[in-house]
């Protein structure tokens, strides 16, 4: 399950970090700390999300 979670993390973290950056830019915060903070928050948030998705996939299969 760890391998699946790692693969999912690479996809989910990219999506969440990108979404966070887009939200920050649309909100008008165009400073480097705001952009990096949003990207870091997306990467950190992706870890439990990837774990939950991997667990649900293992339970379903």
PDB file with SEQRES, HELIX, SHEET and CRYST1 records, atoms N, CA, C and O in Angstrom:
SEQRES   1 A   61  UNK UNK UNK UNK UNK UNK UNK UNK UNK UNK UNK UNK UNK          
SEQRES   2 A   61  UNK UNK UNK UNK UNK UNK UNK UNK UNK UNK UNK UNK UNK          
SEQRES   3 A   61  UNK UNK UNK UNK UNK UNK UNK UNK UNK UNK UNK UNK UNK          
SEQRES   4 A   61  UNK UNK UNK UNK UNK UNK UNK UNK UNK UNK UNK UNK UNK          
SEQRES   5 A   61  UNK UNK UNK UNK UNK UNK UNK UNK UNK                          
HELIX    1 AA1 UNK A    2  UNK A   26  1                                  25    
HELIX    2 AA2 UNK A   32  UNK A   60  1                                  29    
CRYST1    1.000    1.000    1.000  90.00  90.00  90.00 P 1           1          
ATOM      1  N   UNK A   1       0.823  -1.192   0.000  1.00  0.00           N  
ATOM      2  CA  UNK A   1       0.000   0.000   0.000  1.00  0.00           C  
ATOM      3  C   UNK A   1       0.873   1.264   0.000  1.00  0.00           C  
ATOM      4  O   UNK A   1       0.461   2.301  -0.520  1.00  0.00           O  
ATOM      5  N   UNK A   2       2.066   1.178   0.577  1.00  0.00           N  
ATOM      6  CA  UNK A   2       2.949   2.341   0.597  1.00  0.00           C  
ATOM      7  C   UNK A   2       3.367   2.756  -0.815  1.00  0.00           C  
ATOM      8  O   UNK A   2       3.490   3.947  -1.104  1.00  0.00           O  
ATOM      9  N   UNK A   3       3.585   1.778  -1.685  1.00  0.00           N  
ATOM     10  CA  UNK A   3       3.988   2.112  -3.051  1.00  0.00           C  
ATOM     11  C   UNK A   3       2.854   2.853  -3.765  1.00  0.00           C  
ATOM     12  O   UNK A   3       3.082   3.856  -4.442  1.00  0.00           O  
ATOM     13  N   UNK A   4       1.646   2.349  -3.606  1.00  0.00           N  
ATOM     14  CA  UNK A   4       0.490   3.008  -4.220  1.00  0.00           C  
ATOM     15  C   UNK A   4       0.306   4.409  -3.649  1.00  0.00           C  
ATOM     16  O   UNK A   4       0.027   5.347  -4.396  1.00  0.00           O  
ATOM     17  N   UNK A   5       0.458   4.562  -2.344  1.00  0.00           N  
ATOM     18  CA  UNK A   5       0.318   5.880  -1.723  1.00  0.00           C  
ATOM     19  C   UNK A   5       1.395   6.836  -2.232  1.00  0.00           C  
ATOM     20  O   UNK A   5       1.131   8.025  -2.413  1.00  0.00           O  
ATOM     21  N   UNK A   6       2.596   6.331  -2.461  1.00  0.00           N  
ATOM     22  CA  UNK A   6       3.657   7.178  -2.996  1.00  0.00           C  
ATOM     23  C   UNK A   6       3.381   7.637  -4.410  1.00  0.00           C  
ATOM     24  O   UNK A   6       3.633   8.791  -4.758  1.00  0.00           O  
ATOM     25  N   UNK A   7       2.865   6.734  -5.223  1.00  0.00           N  
ATOM     26  CA  UNK A   7       2.516   7.102  -6.589  1.00  0.00           C  
ATOM     27  C   UNK A   7       1.368   8.115  -6.592  1.00  0.00           C  
ATOM     28  O   UNK A   7       1.391   9.099  -7.331  1.00  0.00           O  
ATOM     29  N   UNK A   8       0.376   7.856  -5.758  1.00  0.00           N  
ATOM     30  CA  UNK A   8      -0.746   8.787  -5.672  1.00  0.00           C  
ATOM     31  C   UNK A   8      -0.307  10.143  -5.130  1.00  0.00           C  
ATOM     32  O   UNK A   8      -0.819  11.180  -5.552  1.00  0.00           O  
ATOM     33  N   UNK A   9       0.642  10.134  -4.194  1.00  0.00           N  
ATOM     34  CA  UNK A   9       1.129  11.390  -3.625  1.00  0.00           C  
ATOM     35  C   UNK A   9       1.735  12.278  -4.710  1.00  0.00           C  
ATOM     36  O   UNK A   9       1.529  13.492  -4.716  1.00  0.00           O  
ATOM     37  N   UNK A  10       2.478  11.670  -5.621  1.00  0.00           N  
ATOM     38  CA  UNK A  10       3.107  12.478  -6.667  1.00  0.00           C  
ATOM     39  C   UNK A  10       2.060  13.158  -7.555  1.00  0.00           C  
ATOM     40  O   UNK A  10       2.289  14.262  -8.049  1.00  0.00           O  
ATOM     41  N   UNK A  11       0.945  12.519  -7.752  1.00  0.00           N  
ATOM     42  CA  UNK A  11      -0.120  13.125  -8.555  1.00  0.00           C  
ATOM     43  C   UNK A  11      -0.961  14.112  -7.751  1.00  0.00           C  
ATOM     44  O   UNK A  11      -1.265  15.210  -8.216  1.00  0.00           O  
ATOM     45  N   UNK A  12      -1.330  13.706  -6.541  1.00  0.00           N  
ATOM     46  CA  UNK A  12      -2.217  14.532  -5.717  1.00  0.00           C  
ATOM     47  C   UNK A  12      -1.510  15.795  -5.242  1.00  0.00           C  
ATOM     48  O   UNK A  12      -2.114  16.867  -5.215  1.00  0.00           O  
ATOM     49  N   UNK A  13      -0.230  15.679  -4.866  1.00  0.00           N  
ATOM     50  CA  UNK A  13       0.490  16.862  -4.382  1.00  0.00           C  
ATOM     51  C   UNK A  13       0.643  17.906  -5.481  1.00  0.00           C  
ATOM     52  O   UNK A  13       0.541  19.105  -5.223  1.00  0.00           O  
ATOM     53  N   UNK A  14       0.885  17.452  -6.694  1.00  0.00           N  
ATOM     54  CA  UNK A  14       0.984  18.395  -7.807  1.00  0.00           C  
ATOM     55  C   UNK A  14      -0.338  19.128  -8.019  1.00  0.00           C  
ATOM     56  O   UNK A  14      -0.363  20.342  -8.222  1.00  0.00           O  
ATOM     57  N   UNK A  15      -1.427  18.378  -7.969  1.00  0.00           N  
ATOM     58  CA  UNK A  15      -2.739  18.989  -8.180  1.00  0.00           C  
ATOM     59  C   UNK A  15      -3.089  19.965  -7.059  1.00  0.00           C  
ATOM     60  O   UNK A  15      -3.557  21.072  -7.329  1.00  0.00           O  
ATOM     61  N   UNK A  16      -2.869  19.568  -5.805  1.00  0.00           N  
ATOM     62  CA  UNK A  16      -3.230  20.443  -4.691  1.00  0.00           C  
ATOM     63  C   UNK A  16      -2.313  21.657  -4.599  1.00  0.00           C  
ATOM     64  O   UNK A  16      -2.781  22.757  -4.305  1.00  0.00           O  
ATOM     65  N   UNK A  17      -1.030  21.482  -4.841  1.00  0.00           N  
ATOM     66  CA  UNK A  17      -0.106  22.621  -4.808  1.00  0.00           C  
ATOM     67  C   UNK A  17      -0.442  23.601  -5.931  1.00  0.00           C  
ATOM     68  O   UNK A  17      -0.441  24.814  -5.719  1.00  0.00           O  
ATOM     69  N   UNK A  18      -0.725  23.087  -7.109  1.00  0.00           N  
ATOM     70  CA  UNK A  18      -1.100  23.960  -8.220  1.00  0.00           C  
ATOM     71  C   UNK A  18      -2.392  24.692  -7.961  1.00  0.00           C  
ATOM     72  O   UNK A  18      -2.517  25.875  -8.277  1.00  0.00           O  
ATOM     73  N   UNK A  19      -3.350  24.000  -7.391  1.00  0.00           N  
ATOM     74  CA  UNK A  19      -4.620  24.643  -7.049  1.00  0.00           C  
ATOM     75  C   UNK A  19      -4.407  25.738  -6.013  1.00  0.00           C  
ATOM     76  O   UNK A  19      -4.988  26.819  -6.114  1.00  0.00           O  
ATOM     77  N   UNK A  20      -3.579  25.458  -5.023  1.00  0.00           N  
ATOM     78  CA  UNK A  20      -3.291  26.466  -4.000  1.00  0.00           C  
ATOM     79  C   UNK A  20      -2.630  27.700  -4.582  1.00  0.00           C  
ATOM     80  O   UNK A  20      -2.973  28.823  -4.210  1.00  0.00           O  
ATOM     81  N   UNK A  21      -1.697  27.507  -5.480  1.00  0.00           N  
ATOM     82  CA  UNK A  21      -1.026  28.641  -6.110  1.00  0.00           C  
ATOM     83  C   UNK A  21      -2.019  29.455  -6.948  1.00  0.00           C  
ATOM     84  O   UNK A  21      -1.988  30.685  -6.927  1.00  0.00           O  
ATOM     85  N   UNK A  22      -2.879  28.780  -7.670  1.00  0.00           N  
ATOM     86  CA  UNK A  22      -3.872  29.493  -8.482  1.00  0.00           C  
ATOM     87  C   UNK A  22      -4.812  30.295  -7.593  1.00  0.00           C  
ATOM     88  O   UNK A  22      -5.147  31.437  -7.908  1.00  0.00           O  
ATOM     89  N   UNK A  23      -5.240  29.699  -6.479  1.00  0.00           N  
ATOM     90  CA  UNK A  23      -6.139  30.411  -5.555  1.00  0.00           C  
ATOM     91  C   UNK A  23      -5.461  31.653  -4.998  1.00  0.00           C  
ATOM     92  O   UNK A  23      -6.077  32.716  -4.913  1.00  0.00           O  
ATOM     93  N   UNK A  24      -4.200  31.525  -4.619  1.00  0.00           N  
ATOM     94  CA  UNK A  24      -3.463  32.666  -4.062  1.00  0.00           C  
ATOM     95  C   UNK A  24      -3.311  33.768  -5.112  1.00  0.00           C  
ATOM     96  O   UNK A  24      -3.485  34.948  -4.807  1.00  0.00           O  
ATOM     97  N   UNK A  25      -2.989  33.387  -6.336  1.00  0.00           N  
ATOM     98  CA  UNK A  25      -2.817  34.396  -7.383  1.00  0.00           C  
ATOM     99  C   UNK A  25      -4.130  35.076  -7.736  1.00  0.00           C  
ATOM    100  O   UNK A  25      -4.161  36.286  -7.962  1.00  0.00           O  
ATOM    101  N   UNK A  26      -5.215  34.309  -7.785  1.00  0.00           N  
ATOM    102  CA  UNK A  26      -6.522  34.911  -8.085  1.00  0.00           C  
ATOM    103  C   UNK A  26      -6.953  35.838  -6.966  1.00  0.00           C  
ATOM    104  O   UNK A  26      -7.610  36.849  -7.214  1.00  0.00           O  
ATOM    105  N   UNK A  27      -6.587  35.503  -5.733  1.00  0.00           N  
ATOM    106  CA  UNK A  27      -6.943  36.353  -4.598  1.00  0.00           C  
ATOM    107  C   UNK A  27      -6.126  37.649  -4.565  1.00  0.00           C  
ATOM    108  O   UNK A  27      -6.426  38.562  -3.795  1.00  0.00           O  
ATOM    109  N   UNK A  28      -5.092  37.716  -5.410  1.00  0.00           N  
ATOM    110  CA  UNK A  28      -4.322  38.954  -5.484  1.00  0.00           C  
ATOM    111  C   UNK A  28      -3.037  38.958  -4.678  1.00  0.00           C  
ATOM    112  O   UNK A  28      -2.345  39.976  -4.633  1.00  0.00           O  
ATOM    113  N   UNK A  29      -2.706  37.860  -4.049  1.00  0.00           N  
ATOM    114  CA  UNK A  29      -1.461  37.772  -3.291  1.00  0.00           C  
ATOM    115  C   UNK A  29      -0.358  37.305  -4.236  1.00  0.00           C  
ATOM    116  O   UNK A  29      -0.210  36.109  -4.489  1.00  0.00           O  
ATOM    117  N   UNK A  30       0.407  38.252  -4.748  1.00  0.00           N  
ATOM    118  CA  UNK A  30       1.404  37.911  -5.755  1.00  0.00           C  
ATOM    119  C   UNK A  30       2.825  37.944  -5.197  1.00  0.00           C  
ATOM    120  O   UNK A  30       3.789  38.065  -5.954  1.00  0.00           O  
ATOM    121  N   UNK A  31       2.953  37.838  -3.893  1.00  0.00           N  
ATOM    122  CA  UNK A  31       4.286  37.823  -3.297  1.00  0.00           C  
ATOM    123  C   UNK A  31       4.832  36.394  -3.268  1.00  0.00           C  
ATOM    124  O   UNK A  31       4.075  35.424  -3.238  1.00  0.00           O  
ATOM    125  N   UNK A  32       6.132  36.292  -3.276  1.00  0.00           N  
ATOM    126  CA  UNK A  32       6.779  34.985  -3.271  1.00  0.00           C  
ATOM    127  C   UNK A  32       6.440  34.165  -2.027  1.00  0.00           C  
ATOM    128  O   UNK A  32       6.180  32.969  -2.166  1.00  0.00           O  
ATOM    129  N   UNK A  33       6.427  34.734  -0.816  1.00  0.00           N  
ATOM    130  CA  UNK A  33       6.063  33.922   0.349  1.00  0.00           C  
ATOM    131  C   UNK A  33       4.645  33.352   0.280  1.00  0.00           C  
ATOM    132  O   UNK A  33       4.406  32.228   0.721  1.00  0.00           O  
ATOM    133  N   UNK A  34       3.718  34.113  -0.266  1.00  0.00           N  
ATOM    134  CA  UNK A  34       2.343  33.616  -0.379  1.00  0.00           C  
ATOM    135  C   UNK A  34       2.268  32.457  -1.360  1.00  0.00           C  
ATOM    136  O   UNK A  34       1.584  31.467  -1.099  1.00  0.00           O  
ATOM    137  N   UNK A  35       2.957  32.567  -2.476  1.00  0.00           N  
ATOM    138  CA  UNK A  35       2.940  31.511  -3.483  1.00  0.00           C  
ATOM    139  C   UNK A  35       3.619  30.255  -2.951  1.00  0.00           C  
ATOM    140  O   UNK A  35       3.094  29.153  -3.108  1.00  0.00           O  
ATOM    141  N   UNK A  36       4.780  30.413  -2.323  1.00  0.00           N  
ATOM    142  CA  UNK A  36       5.483  29.257  -1.767  1.00  0.00           C  
ATOM    143  C   UNK A  36       4.704  28.622  -0.617  1.00  0.00           C  
ATOM    144  O   UNK A  36       4.705  27.402  -0.459  1.00  0.00           O  
ATOM    145  N   UNK A  37       4.045  29.450   0.176  1.00  0.00           N  
ATOM    146  CA  UNK A  37       3.235  28.915   1.270  1.00  0.00           C  
ATOM    147  C   UNK A  37       2.060  28.094   0.764  1.00  0.00           C  
ATOM    148  O   UNK A  37       1.736  27.050   1.329  1.00  0.00           O  
ATOM    149  N   UNK A  38       1.431  28.559  -0.286  1.00  0.00           N  
ATOM    150  CA  UNK A  38       0.312  27.815  -0.863  1.00  0.00           C  
ATOM    151  C   UNK A  38       0.786  26.501  -1.458  1.00  0.00           C  
ATOM    152  O   UNK A  38       0.120  25.477  -1.310  1.00  0.00           O  
ATOM    153  N   UNK A  39       1.933  26.520  -2.132  1.00  0.00           N  
ATOM    154  CA  UNK A  39       2.474  25.292  -2.708  1.00  0.00           C  
ATOM    155  C   UNK A  39       2.879  24.309  -1.614  1.00  0.00           C  
ATOM    156  O   UNK A  39       2.640  23.108  -1.738  1.00  0.00           O  
ATOM    157  N   UNK A  40       3.482  24.807  -0.559  1.00  0.00           N  
ATOM    158  CA  UNK A  40       3.873  23.939   0.554  1.00  0.00           C  
ATOM    159  C   UNK A  40       2.655  23.371   1.272  1.00  0.00           C  
ATOM    160  O   UNK A  40       2.655  22.203   1.661  1.00  0.00           O  
ATOM    161  N   UNK A  41       1.634  24.174   1.447  1.00  0.00           N  
ATOM    162  CA  UNK A  41       0.405  23.687   2.089  1.00  0.00           C  
ATOM    163  C   UNK A  41      -0.244  22.589   1.265  1.00  0.00           C  
ATOM    164  O   UNK A  41      -0.737  21.607   1.820  1.00  0.00           O  
ATOM    165  N   UNK A  42      -0.250  22.743  -0.042  1.00  0.00           N  
ATOM    166  CA  UNK A  42      -0.794  21.702  -0.905  1.00  0.00           C  
ATOM    167  C   UNK A  42       0.003  20.421  -0.829  1.00  0.00           C  
ATOM    168  O   UNK A  42      -0.569  19.331  -0.832  1.00  0.00           O  
ATOM    169  N   UNK A  43       1.324  20.538  -0.761  1.00  0.00           N  
ATOM    170  CA  UNK A  43       2.173  19.346  -0.672  1.00  0.00           C  
ATOM    171  C   UNK A  43       1.981  18.635   0.663  1.00  0.00           C  
ATOM    172  O   UNK A  43       1.969  17.405   0.714  1.00  0.00           O  
ATOM    173  N   UNK A  44       1.833  19.391   1.730  1.00  0.00           N  
ATOM    174  CA  UNK A  44       1.633  18.781   3.058  1.00  0.00           C  
ATOM    175  C   UNK A  44       0.243  18.156   3.149  1.00  0.00           C  
ATOM    176  O   UNK A  44       0.090  17.065   3.697  1.00  0.00           O  
ATOM    177  N   UNK A  45      -0.748  18.824   2.626  1.00  0.00           N  
ATOM    178  CA  UNK A  45      -2.115  18.312   2.672  1.00  0.00           C  
ATOM    179  C   UNK A  45      -2.274  17.058   1.817  1.00  0.00           C  
ATOM    180  O   UNK A  45      -3.164  16.246   2.071  1.00  0.00           O  
ATOM    181  N   UNK A  46      -1.434  16.896   0.822  1.00  0.00           N  
ATOM    182  CA  UNK A  46      -1.548  15.758  -0.091  1.00  0.00           C  
ATOM    183  C   UNK A  46      -1.164  14.435   0.572  1.00  0.00           C  
ATOM    184  O   UNK A  46      -1.632  13.381   0.140  1.00  0.00           O  
ATOM    185  N   UNK A  47      -0.335  14.463   1.595  1.00  0.00           N  
ATOM    186  CA  UNK A  47       0.106  13.214   2.232  1.00  0.00           C  
ATOM    187  C   UNK A  47      -1.062  12.428   2.836  1.00  0.00           C  
ATOM    188  O   UNK A  47      -1.223  11.254   2.503  1.00  0.00           O  
ATOM    189  N   UNK A  48      -1.878  13.018   3.704  1.00  0.00           N  
ATOM    190  CA  UNK A  48      -3.001  12.240   4.231  1.00  0.00           C  
ATOM    191  C   UNK A  48      -4.056  11.915   3.170  1.00  0.00           C  
ATOM    192  O   UNK A  48      -4.713  10.876   3.238  1.00  0.00           O  
ATOM    193  N   UNK A  49      -4.212  12.801   2.200  1.00  0.00           N  
ATOM    194  CA  UNK A  49      -5.179  12.534   1.138  1.00  0.00           C  
ATOM    195  C   UNK A  49      -4.743  11.322   0.322  1.00  0.00           C  
ATOM    196  O   UNK A  49      -5.562  10.460   0.003  1.00  0.00           O  
ATOM    197  N   UNK A  50      -3.464  11.253  -0.014  1.00  0.00           N  
ATOM    198  CA  UNK A  50      -2.947  10.113  -0.778  1.00  0.00           C  
ATOM    199  C   UNK A  50      -3.088   8.823   0.027  1.00  0.00           C  
ATOM    200  O   UNK A  50      -3.429   7.778  -0.526  1.00  0.00           O  
ATOM    201  N   UNK A  51      -2.829   8.896   1.317  1.00  0.00           N  
ATOM    202  CA  UNK A  51      -2.961   7.710   2.167  1.00  0.00           C  
ATOM    203  C   UNK A  51      -4.412   7.224   2.205  1.00  0.00           C  
ATOM    204  O   UNK A  51      -4.671   6.025   2.105  1.00  0.00           O  
ATOM    205  N   UNK A  52      -5.349   8.151   2.349  1.00  0.00           N  
ATOM    206  CA  UNK A  52      -6.765   7.777   2.382  1.00  0.00           C  
ATOM    207  C   UNK A  52      -7.231   7.192   1.049  1.00  0.00           C  
ATOM    208  O   UNK A  52      -7.981   6.216   1.027  1.00  0.00           O  
ATOM    209  N   UNK A  53      -6.796   7.777  -0.046  1.00  0.00           N  
ATOM    210  CA  UNK A  53      -7.179   7.268  -1.357  1.00  0.00           C  
ATOM    211  C   UNK A  53      -6.599   5.880  -1.563  1.00  0.00           C  
ATOM    212  O   UNK A  53      -7.292   4.994  -2.063  1.00  0.00           O  
ATOM    213  N   UNK A  54      -5.347   5.671  -1.190  1.00  0.00           N  
ATOM    214  CA  UNK A  54      -4.713   4.362  -1.341  1.00  0.00           C  
ATOM    215  C   UNK A  54      -5.430   3.322  -0.490  1.00  0.00           C  
ATOM    216  O   UNK A  54      -5.633   2.193  -0.935  1.00  0.00           O  
ATOM    217  N   UNK A  55      -5.810   3.686   0.714  1.00  0.00           N  
ATOM    218  CA  UNK A  55      -6.512   2.747   1.594  1.00  0.00           C  
ATOM    219  C   UNK A  55      -7.880   2.377   1.011  1.00  0.00           C  
ATOM    220  O   UNK A  55      -8.285   1.215   1.051  1.00  0.00           O  
ATOM    221  N   UNK A  56      -8.585   3.374   0.472  1.00  0.00           N  
ATOM    222  CA  UNK A  56      -9.892   3.086  -0.133  1.00  0.00           C  
ATOM    223  C   UNK A  56      -9.746   2.203  -1.371  1.00  0.00           C  
ATOM    224  O   UNK A  56     -10.593   1.345  -1.618  1.00  0.00           O  
ATOM    225  N   UNK A  57      -8.688   2.403  -2.146  1.00  0.00           N  
ATOM    226  CA  UNK A  57      -8.467   1.564  -3.327  1.00  0.00           C  
ATOM    227  C   UNK A  57      -8.147   0.123  -2.934  1.00  0.00           C  
ATOM    228  O   UNK A  57      -8.591  -0.816  -3.594  1.00  0.00           O  
ATOM    229  N   UNK A  58      -7.382  -0.049  -1.868  1.00  0.00           N  
ATOM    230  CA  UNK A  58      -7.073  -1.403  -1.406  1.00  0.00           C  
ATOM    231  C   UNK A  58      -8.304  -2.096  -0.848  1.00  0.00           C  
ATOM    232  O   UNK A  58      -8.481  -3.299  -1.041  1.00  0.00           O  
ATOM    233  N   UNK A  59      -9.154  -1.348  -0.160  1.00  0.00           N  
ATOM    234  CA  UNK A  59     -10.372  -1.937   0.392  1.00  0.00           C  
ATOM    235  C   UNK A  59     -11.351  -2.326  -0.714  1.00  0.00           C  
ATOM    236  O   UNK A  59     -12.071  -3.316  -0.585  1.00  0.00           O  
ATOM    237  N   UNK A  60     -11.380  -1.564  -1.785  1.00  0.00           N  
ATOM    238  CA  UNK A  60     -12.316  -1.825  -2.882  1.00  0.00           C  
ATOM    239  C   UNK A  60     -11.876  -3.006  -3.732  1.00  0.00           C  
ATOM    240  O   UNK A  60     -12.706  -3.679  -4.343  1.00  0.00           O  
ATOM    241  N   UNK A  61     -10.567  -3.260  -3.774  1.00  0.00           N  
ATOM    242  CA  UNK A  61     -10.068  -4.301  -4.673  1.00  0.00           C  
ATOM    243  C   UNK A  61      -9.859  -5.550  -3.997  1.00  0.00           C  
ATOM    244  O   UNK A  61      -9.441  -6.526  -4.619  1.00  0.00           O  
TER     245      UNK A  61                                                      
END                                                                             
